[in-house]
Amino acid sequence: MAAFEYIALDAKGRQQKGVLEADSARQVRQLLREKQLAPLQVEAMRSREAPQGSGFSLRRGLAARDLALVTRQLATLISAALPIEEALRAAAAQSRQPRIQSMLLAVRARVLEGHGLAASLAAFPAAFPELYRATVAAGEHAGHLGPVLEQLADYTEQRQQSRQKVQLALLYPLILMITSLIIVGFLLGYVVPDVVRVFIDSGQTLPALTRGLILVSELVKGWGWLALILIVLGVLGFRRAIREEGMRQRWHGFVLRVPLVGGLIRATETARFASTLAILVRSGVPLVEALAIGSEVVVNRVIRSDVIQATQRVREGGSLSRALEASRQFPPMMLHMIASGERSGELDQMLARTARNQENDLAATIGLLVGLFEPFMLVFMGAVVLVIVLAILLPILSLNQLVG
């Protein structure tokens, strides 16, 4: 049976959309008529997801929480000895999102045609990226698909939780900074000019601070819109420029050399790589293949190139710890734990442990920086307001002295 998408009219003339499984489009139309629906369009499900060569990114596929939920449902059903096609059908029935339902039924149709689950998931590479499919293929090959899917669900949920922690930690400082800039721009563009006009009309000599504030205020009011447009055009031009691989490589190299920022990016990338490699090795994927797949989750092009070179060294017979050490991107503690895992035969456990430690250290560092950023922004706003108040009060004090 295949999956078909349909658009039909109900008895009240309203359009209904959905997915049905049938042997042919003709049978789908018959089923719709039996449900008192008038079919308008019936099409066989096809893969409409564009490939996305950015590793484990789900931006144009499934959201991480949706993928984790679907994976968890499949793991539970398959562990209960339910056939894969029945597990897919049950998971599709449980989903409330038509797009996910359609996707799962399309995967089920390919499974019924004789394809394996991993090969069927390949029809939707944006929703089920290479890491996911390789892990599923390893589970199918080893005959432990249920436990492997459980590990995949845990991994996806952990990645989503880590991403949310970072996003929530950065949200408040970002709002505070934007609000501060808006307030300062409003004061300089609309409040200050009206206040200082009184002193200008009086004809007295204004203090240097007041003259400087008037100049800045005139610039903001007269050219602020142009500056805003230039900033937007600059951001758009920069994003367009880094699409070119050479420019992106140079930019990523520059970012790694920036103090503090480079360390945070390096810690994030190495932790993500170690976590990905851990689940692949634990699922039975050969180390060289796992390294090749794991390099795709590394966003920074410089670090990814070093990981690819490390993969080549392992392929030539070198140890993983020595190969990663030669890249000079991985912290010493992580390298020591990987070397210990290689010697003890528990590489997957050591990779997972060192990735967890790295993520905890990263979260603590980000928390510290956020905690320092908040009082810094308050001090900055206080300093700006103080300068504005002084620039306004100094002419008043001078005027009082003249009157006295």
C-alpha positions as a Markdown table, in Angstrom:
| # | Residue | x | y | z |
|---|---|---|---|---|
| 1 | Met | 0.0 | 0.0 | 0.0 |
| 2 | Ala | 1.1 | 3.6 | -0.7 |
| 3 | Ala | 0.3 | 6.9 | 1.0 |
| 4 | Phe | -1.8 | 9.5 | -0.8 |
| 5 | Glu | -2.5 | 13.1 | 0.1 |
| 6 | Tyr | -5.9 | 14.4 | -0.7 |
| 7 | Ile | -8.0 | 17.6 | -0.8 |
| 8 | Ala | -11.7 | 17.1 | -0.7 |
| 9 | Leu | -14.9 | 19.0 | 0.0 |
| 10 | Asp | -17.3 | 18.0 | 2.9 |
| 11 | Ala | -21.0 | 18.3 | 2.9 |
| 12 | Lys | -20.8 | 22.0 | 3.8 |
| 13 | Gly | -18.4 | 22.8 | 1.0 |
| 14 | Arg | -15.3 | 23.2 | 3.2 |
| 15 | Gln | -12.0 | 21.9 | 2.1 |
| 16 | Gln | -10.5 | 18.9 | 4.0 |
| 17 | Lys | -6.9 | 17.8 | 3.7 |
| 18 | Gly | -5.3 | 14.6 | 4.9 |
| 19 | Val | -3.5 | 11.4 | 4.1 |
| 20 | Leu | -4.9 | 8.0 | 3.3 |
| 21 | Glu | -3.2 | 4.7 | 2.6 |
| 22 | Ala | -4.5 | 2.7 | -0.4 |
| 23 | Asp | -3.4 | 0.6 | -3.3 |
| 24 | Ser | -4.2 | 3.3 | -5.8 |
| 25 | Ala | -5.5 | 6.8 | -6.2 |
| 26 | Arg | -8.8 | 5.4 | -7.4 |
| 27 | Gln | -9.2 | 3.5 | -4.2 |
| 28 | Val | -8.5 | 6.7 | -2.2 |
| 29 | Arg | -11.3 | 8.5 | -4.1 |
| 30 | Gln | -13.7 | 5.6 | -3.4 |
| 31 | Leu | -12.8 | 5.8 | 0.4 |
| 32 | Leu | -13.4 | 9.5 | 0.4 |
| 33 | Arg | -16.8 | 9.1 | -1.2 |
| 34 | Glu | -17.7 | 6.6 | 1.4 |
| 35 | Lys | -16.9 | 9.2 | 4.0 |
| 36 | Gln | -19.3 | 11.7 | 2.2 |
| 37 | Leu | -16.3 | 13.7 | 0.9 |
| 38 | Ala | -16.0 | 14.9 | -2.7 |
| 39 | Pro | -12.4 | 14.4 | -3.8 |
| 40 | Leu | -10.7 | 17.4 | -5.6 |
| 41 | Gln | -7.1 | 16.2 | -5.7 |
| 42 | Val | -5.4 | 13.0 | -4.9 |
| 43 | Glu | -1.6 | 12.6 | -5.2 |
| 44 | Ala | 0.9 | 9.9 | -4.2 |
| 45 | Met | 3.2 | 11.0 | -1.4 |
| 46 | Arg | 6.7 | 11.9 | -2.5 |
| 47 | Ser | 9.8 | 13.2 | -0.8 |
| 48 | Arg | 9.5 | 17.0 | -1.0 |
| 49 | Glu | 12.2 | 17.8 | 1.5 |
| 50 | Ala | 15.3 | 19.4 | 0.1 |
| 51 | Pro | 18.6 | 18.0 | 1.1 |
| 52 | Gln | 20.5 | 20.0 | 3.7 |
| 53 | Gly | 24.2 | 19.5 | 4.0 |
| 54 | Ser | 24.7 | 21.0 | 7.5 |
| 55 | Gly | 24.8 | 17.9 | 9.7 |
| 56 | Phe | 22.3 | 17.5 | 12.3 |
| 57 | Ser | 20.4 | 20.7 | 11.6 |
| 58 | Leu | 16.6 | 20.4 | 11.5 |
| 59 | Arg | 15.6 | 23.8 | 10.4 |
| 60 | Arg | 13.8 | 22.7 | 7.3 |
| 61 | Gly | 12.9 | 19.3 | 8.5 |
| 62 | Leu | 11.4 | 18.2 | 11.8 |
| 63 | Ala | 11.8 | 20.2 | 15.0 |
| 64 | Ala | 14.1 | 18.5 | 17.5 |
| 65 | Arg | 11.2 | 17.9 | 19.9 |
| 66 | Asp | 9.0 | 16.3 | 17.1 |
| 67 | Leu | 11.9 | 14.1 | 16.0 |
| 68 | Ala | 12.6 | 13.0 | 19.5 |
| 69 | Leu | 8.9 | 12.2 | 20.1 |
| 70 | Val | 8.6 | 10.2 | 16.9 |
| 71 | Thr | 11.8 | 8.3 | 17.6 |
| 72 | Arg | 10.6 | 7.5 | 21.1 |
| 73 | Gln | 7.3 | 6.2 | 19.9 |
| 74 | Leu | 9.0 | 4.0 | 17.2 |
| 75 | Ala | 11.5 | 2.7 | 19.8 |
| 76 | Thr | 8.7 | 1.7 | 22.2 |
| 77 | Leu | 6.7 | 0.0 | 19.5 |
| 78 | Ile | 9.6 | -1.8 | 17.9 |
| 79 | Ser | 10.9 | -2.9 | 21.3 |
| 80 | Ala | 7.4 | -4.4 | 21.9 |
| 81 | Ala | 8.1 | -6.7 | 18.8 |
| 82 | Leu | 5.8 | -4.8 | 16.5 |
| 83 | Pro | 6.8 | -4.9 | 12.8 |
| 84 | Ile | 8.4 | -1.7 | 11.5 |
| 85 | Glu | 5.6 | -1.0 | 9.1 |
| 86 | Glu | 3.0 | -1.3 | 11.9 |
| 87 | Ala | 5.1 | 0.9 | 14.2 |
| 88 | Leu | 5.3 | 3.6 | 11.6 |
| 89 | Arg | 1.6 | 3.4 | 11.0 |
| 90 | Ala | 0.8 | 3.7 | 14.7 |
| 91 | Ala | 3.3 | 6.6 | 15.1 |
| 92 | Ala | 1.6 | 8.4 | 12.2 |
| 93 | Ala | -1.8 | 7.8 | 13.8 |
| 94 | Gln | -0.5 | 9.3 | 17.0 |
| 95 | Ser | 0.8 | 12.5 | 15.3 |
| 96 | Arg | -1.5 | 15.5 | 15.3 |
| 97 | Gln | 0.6 | 17.3 | 12.6 |
| 98 | Pro | -0.5 | 16.4 | 9.0 |
| 99 | Arg | 3.1 | 17.0 | 7.7 |
| 100 | Ile | 4.6 | 14.5 | 10.1 |
| 101 | Gln | 1.8 | 12.1 | 9.5 |
| 102 | Ser | 2.3 | 12.3 | 5.8 |
| 103 | Met | 6.1 | 11.8 | 6.1 |
| 104 | Leu | 5.7 | 8.7 | 8.3 |
| 105 | Leu | 3.2 | 7.2 | 6.0 |
| 106 | Ala | 5.5 | 7.8 | 3.0 |
| 107 | Val | 8.3 | 6.1 | 4.9 |
| 108 | Arg | 6.0 | 3.2 | 5.7 |
| 109 | Ala | 5.1 | 2.9 | 2.0 |
| 110 | Arg | 8.8 | 2.5 | 1.1 |
| 111 | Val | 9.3 | -0.1 | 3.8 |
| 112 | Leu | 6.3 | -2.0 | 2.4 |
| 113 | Glu | 8.1 | -1.9 | -1.0 |
| 114 | Gly | 11.0 | -3.8 | 0.5 |
| 115 | His | 13.4 | -1.0 | 1.5 |
| 116 | Gly | 15.0 | -0.9 | 4.9 |
| 117 | Leu | 14.0 | 1.7 | 7.5 |
| 118 | Ala | 17.2 | 3.7 | 7.1 |
| 119 | Ala | 16.9 | 3.7 | 3.3 |
| 120 | Ser | 13.3 | 4.7 | 3.6 |
| 121 | Leu | 14.2 | 7.6 | 5.8 |
| 122 | Ala | 16.7 | 8.8 | 3.2 |
| 123 | Ala | 13.7 | 10.1 | 1.2 |
| 124 | Phe | 13.5 | 12.9 | 3.7 |
| 125 | Pro | 17.2 | 14.0 | 4.4 |
| 126 | Ala | 16.3 | 17.3 | 6.0 |
| 127 | Ala | 14.1 | 15.6 | 8.6 |
| 128 | Phe | 16.2 | 12.5 | 9.1 |
| 129 | Pro | 19.9 | 13.6 | 8.5 |
| 130 | Glu | 22.8 | 11.4 | 7.9 |
| 131 | Leu | 23.7 | 10.9 | 11.6 |
| 132 | Tyr | 20.2 | 9.7 | 12.2 |
| 133 | Arg | 20.0 | 7.4 | 9.2 |
| 134 | Ala | 23.5 | 5.9 | 9.9 |
| 135 | Thr | 22.6 | 5.1 | 13.5 |
| 136 | Val | 19.3 | 3.5 | 12.4 |
| 137 | Ala | 21.2 | 1.5 | 9.7 |
| 138 | Ala | 23.6 | 0.2 | 12.3 |
| 139 | Gly | 20.8 | -0.8 | 14.6 |
| 140 | Glu | 19.1 | -2.6 | 11.7 |
| 141 | His | 22.3 | -4.4 | 10.9 |
| 142 | Ala | 23.0 | -5.4 | 14.5 |
| 143 | Gly | 19.4 | -6.4 | 15.2 |
| 144 | His | 19.0 | -3.9 | 18.1 |
| 145 | Leu | 16.9 | -1.3 | 16.4 |
| 146 | Gly | 14.7 | -0.6 | 19.5 |
| 147 | Pro | 17.5 | 0.3 | 21.9 |
| 148 | Val | 19.3 | 2.3 | 19.2 |
| 149 | Leu | 16.2 | 4.3 | 18.6 |
| 150 | Glu | 16.0 | 4.9 | 22.4 |
| 151 | Gln | 19.5 | 6.3 | 22.3 |
| 152 | Leu | 18.7 | 8.5 | 19.3 |
| 153 | Ala | 15.7 | 9.9 | 21.2 |
| 154 | Asp | 17.8 | 10.6 | 24.3 |
| 155 | Tyr | 20.5 | 12.2 | 22.1 |
| 156 | Thr | 18.0 | 14.5 | 20.3 |
| 157 | Glu | 16.3 | 15.6 | 23.5 |
| 158 | Gln | 19.7 | 16.4 | 25.1 |
| 159 | Arg | 20.8 | 18.4 | 22.1 |
| 160 | Gln | 17.5 | 20.3 | 22.2 |
| 161 | Gln | 17.8 | 21.0 | 26.0 |
| 162 | Ser | 21.3 | 22.2 | 25.6 |
| 163 | Arg | 20.3 | 24.5 | 22.8 |
| 164 | Gln | 17.4 | 25.9 | 24.8 |
| 165 | Lys | 19.6 | 26.6 | 27.8 |
| 166 | Val | 22.0 | 28.7 | 25.7 |
| 167 | Gln | 19.2 | 30.5 | 24.0 |
| 168 | Leu | 17.4 | 31.3 | 27.2 |
| 169 | Ala | 20.6 | 32.4 | 28.8 |
| 170 | Leu | 21.3 | 34.9 | 26.0 |
| 171 | Leu | 17.7 | 36.1 | 25.6 |
| 172 | Tyr | 17.5 | 38.5 | 28.6 |
| 173 | Pro | 20.9 | 40.2 | 27.9 |
| 174 | Leu | 19.9 | 40.7 | 24.2 |
| 175 | Ile | 16.5 | 42.2 | 25.2 |
| 176 | Leu | 18.3 | 44.5 | 27.7 |
| 177 | Met | 20.9 | 45.6 | 25.1 |
| 178 | Ile | 18.3 | 46.4 | 22.4 |
| 179 | Thr | 16.1 | 48.2 | 24.9 |
| 180 | Ser | 19.0 | 50.3 | 26.1 |
| 181 | Leu | 19.9 | 51.3 | 22.5 |
| 182 | Ile | 16.3 | 52.3 | 21.8 |
| 183 | Ile | 16.1 | 54.4 | 24.9 |
| 184 | Val | 19.4 | 56.2 | 24.2 |
| 185 | Gly | 18.4 | 56.8 | 20.6 |
| 186 | Phe | 15.1 | 58.2 | 21.7 |
| 187 | Leu | 16.7 | 60.5 | 24.3 |
| 188 | Leu | 19.3 | 61.8 | 21.8 |
| 189 | Gly | 16.9 | 62.2 | 18.9 |
| 190 | Tyr | 13.8 | 63.7 | 20.6 |
| 191 | Val | 14.3 | 64.7 | 24.3 |
| 192 | Val | 17.8 | 66.4 | 24.2 |
| 193 | Pro | 17.1 | 68.7 | 21.3 |
| 194 | Asp | 14.0 | 70.2 | 22.9 |
| 195 | Val | 15.8 | 70.7 | 26.2 |
| 196 | Val | 19.0 | 72.3 | 24.9 |
| 197 | Arg | 17.2 | 74.6 | 22.5 |
| 198 | Val | 16.5 | 76.9 | 25.5 |
| 199 | Phe | 20.2 | 77.3 | 26.1 |
| 200 | Ile | 21.0 | 77.9 | 22.5 |
| 201 | Asp | 18.5 | 80.7 | 22.3 |
| 202 | Ser | 19.9 | 82.3 | 25.4 |
| 203 | Gly | 23.1 | 83.0 | 23.5 |
| 204 | Gln | 25.4 | 81.9 | 26.3 |
| 205 | Thr | 28.6 | 79.9 | 25.7 |
| 206 | Leu | 27.8 | 76.3 | 26.3 |
| 207 | Pro | 30.1 | 73.8 | 28.0 |
| 208 | Ala | 32.1 | 71.4 | 25.8 |
| 209 | Leu | 30.0 | 68.4 | 27.2 |
| 210 | Thr | 26.8 | 70.1 | 26.2 |
| 211 | Arg | 28.1 | 71.0 | 22.7 |
| 212 | Gly | 29.2 | 67.4 | 22.2 |
| 213 | Leu | 25.8 | 66.1 | 23.2 |
| 214 | Ile | 24.1 | 68.5 | 20.8 |
| 215 | Leu | 26.3 | 67.3 | 18.0 |
| 216 | Val | 25.6 | 63.7 | 18.7 |
| 217 | Ser | 21.9 | 64.5 | 19.0 |
| 218 | Glu | 21.9 | 66.2 | 15.6 |
| 219 | Leu | 23.7 | 63.3 | 14.1 |
| 220 | Val | 21.2 | 60.8 | 15.5 |
| 221 | Lys | 18.2 | 62.8 | 14.5 |
| 222 | Gly | 19.5 | 63.7 | 11.0 |
| 223 | Trp | 21.3 | 60.6 | 10.0 |
| 224 | Gly | 20.1 | 57.9 | 12.3 |
| 225 | Trp | 17.8 | 56.4 | 9.7 |
| 226 | Leu | 20.7 | 56.2 | 7.2 |
| 227 | Ala | 22.9 | 54.5 | 9.8 |
| 228 | Leu | 20.2 | 52.0 | 10.4 |
| 229 | Ile | 19.8 | 51.3 | 6.7 |
| 230 | Leu | 23.5 | 50.9 | 6.3 |
| 231 | Ile | 23.7 | 48.4 | 9.2 |
| 232 | Val | 20.9 | 46.3 | 7.7 |
| 233 | Leu | 22.5 | 46.4 | 4.3 |
| 234 | Gly | 25.9 | 45.5 | 5.9 |
| 235 | Val | 24.4 | 42.5 | 7.7 |
| 236 | Leu | 22.7 | 41.3 | 4.5 |
| 237 | Gly | 25.8 | 41.8 | 2.5 |
| 238 | Phe | 27.9 | 39.9 | 5.0 |
| 239 | Arg | 25.5 | 37.0 | 5.1 |
| 240 | Arg | 25.6 | 36.8 | 1.3 |
| 241 | Ala | 29.4 | 37.0 | 1.3 |
| 242 | Ile | 30.0 | 34.1 | 3.7 |
| 243 | Arg | 28.0 | 31.8 | 1.5 |
| 244 | Glu | 31.1 | 31.6 | -0.5 |
| 245 | Glu | 33.2 | 28.8 | 1.0 |
| 246 | Gly | 36.6 | 30.6 | 1.0 |
| 247 | Met | 35.1 | 33.7 | 2.7 |
| 248 | Arg | 33.3 | 31.5 | 5.2 |
| 249 | Gln | 36.6 | 29.6 | 6.0 |
| 250 | Arg | 38.4 | 32.9 | 6.6 |
| 251 | Trp | 35.6 | 34.2 | 8.8 |
| 252 | His | 35.4 | 31.1 | 10.9 |
| 253 | Gly | 39.2 | 31.2 | 11.4 |
| 254 | Phe | 38.9 | 34.9 | 12.5 |
| 255 | Val | 36.2 | 34.1 | 15.0 |
| 256 | Leu | 38.3 | 31.3 | 16.6 |
| 257 | Arg | 41.1 | 33.9 | 17.2 |
| 258 | Val | 38.8 | 36.3 | 19.0 |
| 259 | Pro | 39.4 | 36.2 | 22.7 |
| 260 | Leu | 36.7 | 34.5 | 24.8 |
| 261 | Val | 34.4 | 34.1 | 21.8 |
| 262 | Gly | 36.8 | 31.6 | 20.1 |
| 263 | Gly | 37.0 | 29.6 | 23.2 |
| 264 | Leu | 33.3 | 29.3 | 23.6 |
| 265 | Ile | 32.9 | 28.3 | 19.9 |
| 266 | Arg | 35.6 | 25.7 | 20.2 |
| 267 | Ala | 34.1 | 24.2 | 23.4 |
| 268 | Thr | 30.7 | 24.1 | 21.8 |
| 269 | Glu | 31.9 | 22.4 | 18.6 |
| 270 | Thr | 34.1 | 19.8 | 20.3 |
| 271 | Ala | 31.3 | 18.9 | 22.8 |
| 272 | Arg | 28.8 | 18.4 | 19.9 |
| 273 | Phe | 31.3 | 16.3 | 18.0 |
| 274 | Ala | 32.1 | 14.1 | 20.9 |
| 275 | Ser | 28.5 | 13.6 | 21.8 |
| 276 | Thr | 27.7 | 12.7 | 18.2 |
| 277 | Leu | 30.6 | 10.3 | 17.9 |
| 278 | Ala | 29.6 | 8.6 | 21.2 |
| 279 | Ile | 26.1 | 7.7 | 19.9 |
| 280 | Leu | 27.5 | 6.5 | 16.6 |
| 281 | Val | 30.1 | 4.3 | 18.2 |
| 282 | Arg | 27.7 | 3.0 | 20.8 |
| 283 | Ser | 25.3 | 2.0 | 18.0 |
| 284 | Gly | 27.9 | 0.0 | 16.2 |
| 285 | Val | 28.9 | 2.3 | 13.4 |
| 286 | Pro | 32.6 | 1.8 | 12.4 |
| 287 | Leu | 34.9 | 4.4 | 13.9 |
| 288 | Val | 36.1 | 5.8 | 10.5 |
| 289 | Glu | 32.6 | 6.1 | 9.2 |
| 290 | Ala | 31.4 | 7.6 | 12.5 |
| 291 | Leu | 34.2 | 10.2 | 12.3 |
| 292 | Ala | 33.2 | 11.1 | 8.7 |
| 293 | Ile | 29.5 | 11.5 | 9.8 |
| 294 | Gly | 30.4 | 13.3 | 13.0 |
| 295 | Ser | 32.5 | 15.9 | 11.1 |
| 296 | Glu | 29.2 | 17.1 | 9.4 |
| 297 | Val | 27.8 | 18.3 | 12.7 |
| 298 | Val | 30.7 | 20.7 | 13.2 |
| 299 | Val | 29.6 | 24.1 | 11.9 |
| 300 | Asn | 32.9 | 25.9 | 12.1 |
| 301 | Arg | 34.8 | 25.2 | 8.8 |
| 302 | Val | 38.2 | 25.4 | 10.4 |
| 303 | Ile | 37.5 | 22.8 | 13.1 |
| 304 | Arg | 35.6 | 20.6 | 10.5 |
| 305 | Ser | 38.7 | 20.6 | 8.3 |
| 306 | Asp | 40.9 | 19.5 | 11.2 |
| 307 | Val | 38.4 | 16.8 | 12.1 |
| 308 | Ile | 38.4 | 15.6 | 8.5 |
| 309 | Gln | 42.2 | 15.4 | 8.6 |
| 310 | Ala | 42.0 | 13.5 | 11.9 |
| 311 | Thr | 39.6 | 11.1 | 10.2 |
| 312 | Gln | 42.3 | 10.5 | 7.5 |
| 313 | Arg | 44.9 | 9.7 | 10.1 |
| 314 | Val | 42.6 | 7.2 | 11.8 |
| 315 | Arg | 41.9 | 5.6 | 8.4 |
| 316 | Glu | 45.6 | 5.2 | 8.0 |
| 317 | Gly | 45.9 | 3.3 | 11.3 |
| 318 | Gly | 46.5 | 6.1 | 13.9 |
| 319 | Ser | 44.7 | 6.3 | 17.2 |
| 320 | Leu | 41.8 | 8.6 | 17.7 |
| 321 | Ser | 43.3 | 10.5 | 20.6 |
| 322 | Arg | 46.6 | 11.2 | 18.7 |
| 323 | Ala | 44.7 | 12.2 | 15.6 |
| 324 | Leu | 42.5 | 14.7 | 17.5 |
| 325 | Glu | 45.5 | 16.0 | 19.4 |
| 326 | Ala | 47.3 | 16.9 | 16.2 |
| 327 | Ser | 44.3 | 19.1 | 15.2 |
| 328 | Arg | 45.0 | 21.3 | 18.3 |
| 329 | Gln | 41.3 | 22.0 | 18.6 |
| 330 | Phe | 40.3 | 19.6 | 21.4 |
| 331 | Pro | 41.0 | 20.3 | 25.1 |
| 332 | Pro | 43.6 | 18.2 | 26.9 |
| 333 | Met | 41.1 | 16.7 | 29.3 |
| 334 | Met | 38.9 | 15.4 | 26.5 |
| 335 | Leu | 41.9 | 13.9 | 24.7 |
| 336 | His | 43.0 | 12.1 | 27.9 |
| 337 | Met | 39.5 | 10.6 | 28.4 |
| 338 | Ile | 39.4 | 9.5 | 24.8 |
| 339 | Ala | 42.8 | 7.9 | 25.1 |
| 340 | Ser | 41.6 | 6.1 | 28.3 |
| 341 | Gly | 38.5 | 4.9 | 26.5 |
| 342 | Glu | 40.6 | 3.5 | 23.6 |
| 343 | Arg | 42.8 | 1.6 | 26.1 |
| 344 | Ser | 40.0 | 0.2 | 28.1 |
| 345 | Gly | 37.7 | -0.6 | 25.2 |
| 346 | Glu | 35.0 | 1.8 | 26.5 |
| 347 | Leu | 35.4 | 4.6 | 23.9 |
| 348 | Asp | 31.7 | 5.3 | 23.6 |
| 349 | Gln | 31.3 | 5.8 | 27.3 |
| 350 | Met | 34.3 | 8.0 | 27.6 |
| 351 | Leu | 33.1 | 10.1 | 24.6 |
| 352 | Ala | 29.7 | 10.6 | 26.2 |
| 353 | Arg | 31.2 | 11.5 | 29.6 |
| 354 | Thr | 33.7 | 14.0 | 28.2 |
| 355 | Ala | 31.0 | 15.6 | 26.0 |
| 356 | Arg | 28.8 | 15.9 | 29.1 |
| 357 | Asn | 31.6 | 17.5 | 31.1 |
| 358 | Gln | 32.4 | 19.9 | 28.3 |
| 359 | Glu | 28.7 | 20.9 | 28.0 |
| 360 | Asn | 28.5 | 21.5 | 31.8 |
| 361 | Asp | 31.6 | 23.7 | 31.7 |
| 362 | Leu | 30.3 | 25.6 | 28.8 |
| 363 | Ala | 26.9 | 26.2 | 30.5 |
| 364 | Ala | 28.7 | 27.4 | 33.6 |
| 365 | Thr | 30.9 | 29.8 | 31.5 |
| 366 | Ile | 27.9 | 31.2 | 29.7 |
| 367 | Gly | 26.0 | 31.6 | 32.9 |
| 368 | Leu | 29.0 | 33.6 | 34.4 |
| 369 | Leu | 29.2 | 35.8 | 31.3 |
| 370 | Val | 25.5 | 36.5 | 31.3 |
| 371 | Gly | 25.7 | 37.3 | 35.0 |
| 372 | Leu | 28.4 | 39.8 | 34.3 |
| 373 | Phe | 26.7 | 41.3 | 31.3 |
| 374 | Glu | 23.6 | 42.3 | 33.2 |
| 375 | Pro | 25.3 | 44.7 | 35.7 |
| 376 | Phe | 27.5 | 46.0 | 32.8 |
| 377 | Met | 24.5 | 47.0 | 30.8 |
| 378 | Leu | 23.0 | 48.7 | 33.9 |
| 379 | Val | 26.2 | 50.6 | 34.5 |
| 380 | Phe | 26.3 | 51.6 | 30.9 |
| 381 | Met | 22.8 | 52.9 | 30.9 |
| 382 | Gly | 23.5 | 54.8 | 34.2 |
| 383 | Ala | 26.6 | 56.4 | 32.6 |
| 384 | Val | 24.7 | 57.5 | 29.5 |
| 385 | Val | 21.9 | 59.0 | 31.6 |
| 386 | Leu | 24.5 | 60.7 | 33.8 |
| 387 | Val | 26.3 | 62.3 | 30.8 |
| 388 | Ile | 23.0 | 63.5 | 29.4 |
| 389 | Val | 21.9 | 65.0 | 32.8 |
| 390 | Leu | 25.3 | 66.7 | 33.3 |
| 391 | Ala | 25.2 | 68.1 | 29.8 |
| 392 | Ile | 21.8 | 69.7 | 30.6 |
| 393 | Leu | 22.6 | 70.8 | 34.2 |
| 394 | Leu | 26.0 | 72.5 | 33.4 |
| 395 | Pro | 24.4 | 75.3 | 31.3 |
| 396 | Ile | 21.8 | 75.8 | 34.0 |
| 397 | Leu | 24.5 | 76.2 | 36.7 |
| 398 | Ser | 26.4 | 78.6 | 34.5 |
| 399 | Leu | 23.3 | 80.6 | 33.9 |
| 400 | Asn | 22.6 | 80.8 | 37.7 |
| 401 | Gln | 26.1 | 82.0 | 38.3 |
| 402 | Leu | 25.7 | 84.8 | 35.7 |
| 403 | Val | 22.4 | 85.9 | 37.2 |
| 404 | Gly | 24.0 | 85.8 | 40.7 |
